[in-house]
Amino acid sequence: MPRTDLPFSRRLHDIEPFHVMELLRRSRELEAAGRDIIHMEVGEPDFGTPEPILEAATRFLATGNVHYTSGLGMPALREAIARFYADRFGLDIAPERIVVTPGASGALMLALAALTDPGDVWLMPDPTYPSNRHLVRAFEGRVRALPSDAAQAYQPTAAQVESAWCDRTRGLMVASPSNPTGTLIAPATLRALADGVRRRGGTLIVDEIYQGLTYGVAASTALAEADDAFVINSFSKYFGMTGWRLGWLVVPDGFAREIERLAQHFFIAASTVAQHAALAAFSPACMAVHEARRAEFSARRNVLLPALEALGFGVGTAPEGAFYIYADIRSLAPDCETLAHRLIEDAGVAATPGIDFGEFRCREHIRFAYTTGIDRLEAAVERIAGVLRG
Amino acid sequence: MPRTDLPFSRRLHDIEPFHVMELLRRSRELEAAGRDIIHMEVGEPDFGTPEPILEAATRFLATGNVHYTSGLGMPALREAIARFYADRFGLDIAPERIVVTPGASGALMLALAALTDPGDVWLMPDPTYPSNRHLVRAFEGRVRALPSDAAQAYQPTAAQVESAWCDRTRGLMVASPSNPTGTLIAPATLRALADGVRRRGGTLIVDEIYQGLTYGVAASTALAEADDAFVINSFSKYFGMTGWRLGWLVVPDGFAREIERLAQHFFIAASTVAQHAALAAFSPACMAVHEARRAEFSARRNVLLPALEALGFGVGTAPEGAFYIYADIRSLAPDCETLAHRLIEDAGVAATPGIDFGEFRCREHIRFAYTTGIDRLEAAVERIAGVLRG
């Protein structure tokens, strides 16, 4: 007899599902019934893992010795990541500051668990990636959202941080490039945000999961502006390794040993197979693959952005990174859910309703991912045009 | 200039390092100086990953499509795990009840995050695997330890659970086979524990990470006795996949959809490479490898157990599972740290001091792992004998 008396934690009640999941279920139904669905809701590159990474993993598997690594990651990989910061950004980041994690999710979990006491407040922009606020909740912290619209490139301002700060504020979380908006934080702005947070004794957490995927702007890192930030990165997006679940966290000097205790209990360690594979991700041959893919994303963006604007979608700030367009739908539909359902039912196009990303004007937005080829993006635009005209 | 004002959470202050890490550092120093160290502190099988699993992973990598899976895991793997329960234990566990996780650590984290509110109390035996109490702490719960000695096979009794239960008690966590003690919970005892917990409206979490590694006793699962338990399992130990980081959680009927929300935010999903590899772990060829290794562990235990007893180590209850002997050292040394240091310095043998596992008589115990070959175990016994005689 199934039990009905097992109470879940308040934490679990407070954590919402992704609304896009309902849409995905509907799109699978439609596909099962023979409909062609163009997927513009997917937050992962459509490309496979680059060949040199696959080869490195296969070579490693041939040894058969897939044992645990240290809780902070293999020394060779931590050194390779440190060299990446030196080669690409001219920064001297000691390998001892780098914690290899099971995906960027693991990095975010470590940072928040290490820095959050119950009732502590984290500032973050609204809209934001939903896991950010849910992981704060998971460790009994609270989120104070900073409403961020197109006029401020959907990023918080130093003035907002200043006026929102309270006794319990622990710090500020930002993302550059941002999911869902694809917007960046300019280095000078980042520095101003970091200075404000530091002045108040807080911590800055910067999500750089989409680092490297920028268009018309060089990739950058917050570490160039704020050496005391906690910086989260990932092998998933620019490096094309989503399903491997590997990311990293850069912490200030001397902090990794403290974090290691937490990493051991949370994860033991990140996947050894993924770590060996990732050693190949920085090779010149592999970087050439990553850059070719970046060029392809850039071309897609250059097709999709003007086409959406021509249809009446508002894009106040041109997204310069990631692979998302966060489009204002006010001139087209009463709210994002209505439009998302029309698009899936009538146009066979799946996109993510803004309500997955927060509350501030989120009903007025929809997120399109250009994680599918240009021919499909053009077909999607044509179908959406038909629906909006109809 | 490095900042010194970044406060870590109280959670991080409360979470202890593994004491064995200091010993490991010392053993690396000794090895660097040319000393031969016999490692009996290591909690992972010395065997590599079985060939059929490596082959399945290599075949999958050849496709290049290493994308995210569903947050609950690949349907094919969830079905394979369900078939494993049917084939091995004659149990009908619906695949919908199985959550594939990044290691058993991920499974434990999901269960505790889903079930623990701040201040909630979990009962567990002392000694226990240290991450159990630290993960309860991570989610702001509290642990009430149930002192468990050799006379009760280092496992809690129903009477202890009854007398320790309070208003805030959320449930009971047990492990069978147990780390560090290698002892099992007999099915009838498990049923009595489960009945007691259920009567009080609590939840039973059972760690079956070492399931399959039993000697002279058939493997069993708590699900045969308590269908409403949360059961944690792992591909690491019996299946030989430590470095892949893959485990699973079985939840009561209808609960997986709730857990999925948490899994998505914590992990997105478990490693896709590991999931494809694990599909091969249940094949007859692979099960034959697992069973051959079990026979080898059994042979090692049969050598080590009487040899340690002959040296004066106390083993009140013969361990019947895992690959550990939790030995009482009272007749040999004043406390576990003193002995562990003598063993590493004078005998070149690394073992884990009991204080890593709790407080109750833990200073009087040391854990030996038989994760190295019989020749090395025999050499270790000889060296230890020399030191104890000396």
HADDOCK unambig.tbl for C-alpha pairs under 7 A between the chains (distance, minus, plus):
assign (segid A and resid 2 and name CA) (segid B and resid 253 and name CA) 6.70 0.50 0.50
assign (segid A and resid 3 and name CA) (segid B and resid 228 and name CA) 6.93 0.50 0.50
assign (segid A and resid 5 and name CA) (segid B and resid 201 and name CA) 6.62 0.50 0.50
assign (segid A and resid 6 and name CA) (segid B and resid 201 and name CA) 6.93 0.50 0.50
assign (segid A and resid 6 and name CA) (segid B and resid 202 and name CA) 6.99 0.50 0.50
assign (segid A and resid 6 and name CA) (segid B and resid 203 and name CA) 6.93 0.50 0.50
assign (segid A and resid 8 and name CA) (segid B and resid 114 and name CA) 5.64 0.50 0.50
assign (segid A and resid 8 and name CA) (segid B and resid 115 and name CA) 4.97 0.50 0.50
assign (segid A and resid 9 and name CA) (segid B and resid 114 and name CA) 5.40 0.50 0.50
assign (segid A and resid 9 and name CA) (segid B and resid 115 and name CA) 4.85 0.50 0.50
assign (segid A and resid 9 and name CA) (segid B and resid 116 and name CA) 5.36 0.50 0.50
assign (segid A and resid 9 and name CA) (segid B and resid 117 and name CA) 5.34 0.50 0.50
assign (segid A and resid 10 and name CA) (segid B and resid 117 and name CA) 6.53 0.50 0.50
assign (segid A and resid 12 and name CA) (segid B and resid 114 and name CA) 5.67 0.50 0.50
assign (segid A and resid 16 and name CA) (segid B and resid 261 and name CA) 6.86 0.50 0.50
assign (segid A and resid 17 and name CA) (segid B and resid 261 and name CA) 5.36 0.50 0.50
assign (segid A and resid 48 and name CA) (segid B and resid 64 and name CA) 5.28 0.50 0.50
assign (segid A and resid 48 and name CA) (segid B and resid 65 and name CA) 4.83 0.50 0.50
assign (segid A and resid 48 and name CA) (segid B and resid 66 and name CA) 6.42 0.50 0.50
assign (segid A and resid 49 and name CA) (segid B and resid 64 and name CA) 5.55 0.50 0.50
assign (segid A and resid 49 and name CA) (segid B and resid 65 and name CA) 6.50 0.50 0.50
assign (segid A and resid 49 and name CA) (segid B and resid 66 and name CA) 6.35 0.50 0.50
assign (segid A and resid 54 and name CA) (segid B and resid 61 and name CA) 6.28 0.50 0.50
assign (segid A and resid 54 and name CA) (segid B and resid 64 and name CA) 6.98 0.50 0.50
assign (segid A and resid 58 and name CA) (segid B and resid 58 and name CA) 6.01 0.50 0.50
assign (segid A and resid 61 and name CA) (segid B and resid 54 and name CA) 6.28 0.50 0.50
assign (segid A and resid 64 and name CA) (segid B and resid 48 and name CA) 5.30 0.50 0.50
assign (segid A and resid 64 and name CA) (segid B and resid 49 and name CA) 5.57 0.50 0.50
assign (segid A and resid 64 and name CA) (segid B and resid 54 and name CA) 6.97 0.50 0.50
assign (segid A and resid 65 and name CA) (segid B and resid 48 and name CA) 4.84 0.50 0.50
assign (segid A and resid 65 and name CA) (segid B and resid 49 and name CA) 6.50 0.50 0.50
assign (segid A and resid 66 and name CA) (segid B and resid 48 and name CA) 6.42 0.50 0.50
assign (segid A and resid 66 and name CA) (segid B and resid 49 and name CA) 6.34 0.50 0.50
assign (segid A and resid 66 and name CA) (segid B and resid 241 and name CA) 6.99 0.50 0.50
assign (segid A and resid 66 and name CA) (segid B and resid 242 and name CA) 6.87 0.50 0.50
assign (segid A and resid 66 and name CA) (segid B and resid 243 and name CA) 4.89 0.50 0.50
assign (segid A and resid 66 and name CA) (segid B and resid 244 and name CA) 6.80 0.50 0.50
assign (segid A and resid 67 and name CA) (segid B and resid 242 and name CA) 5.59 0.50 0.50
assign (segid A and resid 67 and name CA) (segid B and resid 243 and name CA) 4.30 0.50 0.50
assign (segid A and resid 68 and name CA) (segid B and resid 242 and name CA) 5.99 0.50 0.50
assign (segid A and resid 68 and name CA) (segid B and resid 243 and name CA) 4.42 0.50 0.50
assign (segid A and resid 105 and name CA) (segid B and resid 266 and name CA) 5.95 0.50 0.50
assign (segid A and resid 105 and name CA) (segid B and resid 267 and name CA) 5.69 0.50 0.50
assign (segid A and resid 106 and name CA) (segid B and resid 266 and name CA) 6.98 0.50 0.50
assign (segid A and resid 106 and name CA) (segid B and resid 267 and name CA) 6.76 0.50 0.50
assign (segid A and resid 114 and name CA) (segid B and resid 8 and name CA) 5.65 0.50 0.50
assign (segid A and resid 114 and name CA) (segid B and resid 9 and name CA) 5.40 0.50 0.50
assign (segid A and resid 114 and name CA) (segid B and resid 12 and name CA) 5.66 0.50 0.50
assign (segid A and resid 115 and name CA) (segid B and resid 8 and name CA) 4.96 0.50 0.50
assign (segid A and resid 115 and name CA) (segid B and resid 9 and name CA) 4.84 0.50 0.50
assign (segid A and resid 116 and name CA) (segid B and resid 9 and name CA) 5.34 0.50 0.50
assign (segid A and resid 117 and name CA) (segid B and resid 9 and name CA) 5.33 0.50 0.50
assign (segid A and resid 117 and name CA) (segid B and resid 10 and name CA) 6.52 0.50 0.50
assign (segid A and resid 131 and name CA) (segid B and resid 265 and name CA) 5.10 0.50 0.50
assign (segid A and resid 135 and name CA) (segid B and resid 265 and name CA) 6.94 0.50 0.50
assign (segid A and resid 139 and name CA) (segid B and resid 139 and name CA) 6.15 0.50 0.50
assign (segid A and resid 201 and name CA) (segid B and resid 5 and name CA) 6.62 0.50 0.50
assign (segid A and resid 201 and name CA) (segid B and resid 6 and name CA) 6.92 0.50 0.50
assign (segid A and resid 202 and name CA) (segid B and resid 6 and name CA) 6.98 0.50 0.50
assign (segid A and resid 203 and name CA) (segid B and resid 6 and name CA) 6.92 0.50 0.50
assign (segid A and resid 228 and name CA) (segid B and resid 3 and name CA) 6.93 0.50 0.50
assign (segid A and resid 241 and name CA) (segid B and resid 66 and name CA) 6.97 0.50 0.50
assign (segid A and resid 242 and name CA) (segid B and resid 66 and name CA) 6.86 0.50 0.50
assign (segid A and resid 242 and name CA) (segid B and resid 67 and name CA) 5.59 0.50 0.50
assign (segid A and resid 242 and name CA) (segid B and resid 68 and name CA) 6.00 0.50 0.50
assign (segid A and resid 243 and name CA) (segid B and resid 66 and name CA) 4.90 0.50 0.50
assign (segid A and resid 243 and name CA) (segid B and resid 67 and name CA) 4.31 0.50 0.50
assign (segid A and resid 243 and name CA) (segid B and resid 68 and name CA) 4.43 0.50 0.50
assign (segid A and resid 243 and name CA) (segid B and resid 271 and name CA) 5.69 0.50 0.50
assign (segid A and resid 243 and name CA) (segid B and resid 272 and name CA) 5.05 0.50 0.50
assign (segid A and resid 244 and name CA) (segid B and resid 66 and name CA) 6.79 0.50 0.50
assign (segid A and resid 244 and name CA) (segid B and resid 271 and name CA) 5.12 0.50 0.50
assign (segid A and resid 244 and name CA) (segid B and resid 272 and name CA) 6.15 0.50 0.50
assign (segid A and resid 244 and name CA) (segid B and resid 273 and name CA) 6.45 0.50 0.50
assign (segid A and resid 245 and name CA) (segid B and resid 271 and name CA) 5.59 0.50 0.50
assign (segid A and resid 253 and name CA) (segid B and resid 2 and name CA) 6.66 0.50 0.50
assign (segid A and resid 261 and name CA) (segid B and resid 16 and name CA) 6.86 0.50 0.50
assign (segid A and resid 261 and name CA) (segid B and resid 17 and name CA) 5.37 0.50 0.50
assign (segid A and resid 265 and name CA) (segid B and resid 131 and name CA) 5.11 0.50 0.50
assign (segid A and resid 265 and name CA) (segid B and resid 135 and name CA) 6.95 0.50 0.50
assign (segid A and resid 266 and name CA) (segid B and resid 105 and name CA) 5.95 0.50 0.50
assign (segid A and resid 266 and name CA) (segid B and resid 106 and name CA) 6.98 0.50 0.50
assign (segid A and resid 267 and name CA) (segid B and resid 105 and name CA) 5.69 0.50 0.50
assign (segid A and resid 267 and name CA) (segid B and resid 106 and name CA) 6.76 0.50 0.50
assign (segid A and resid 271 and name CA) (segid B and resid 243 and name CA) 5.71 0.50 0.50
assign (segid A and resid 271 and name CA) (segid B and resid 244 and name CA) 5.12 0.50 0.50
assign (segid A and resid 271 and name CA) (segid B and resid 245 and name CA) 5.60 0.50 0.50
assign (segid A and resid 272 and name CA) (segid B and resid 243 and name CA) 5.05 0.50 0.50
assign (segid A and resid 272 and name CA) (segid B and resid 244 and name CA) 6.15 0.50 0.50
assign (segid A and resid 273 and name CA) (segid B and resid 244 and name CA) 6.45 0.50 0.50
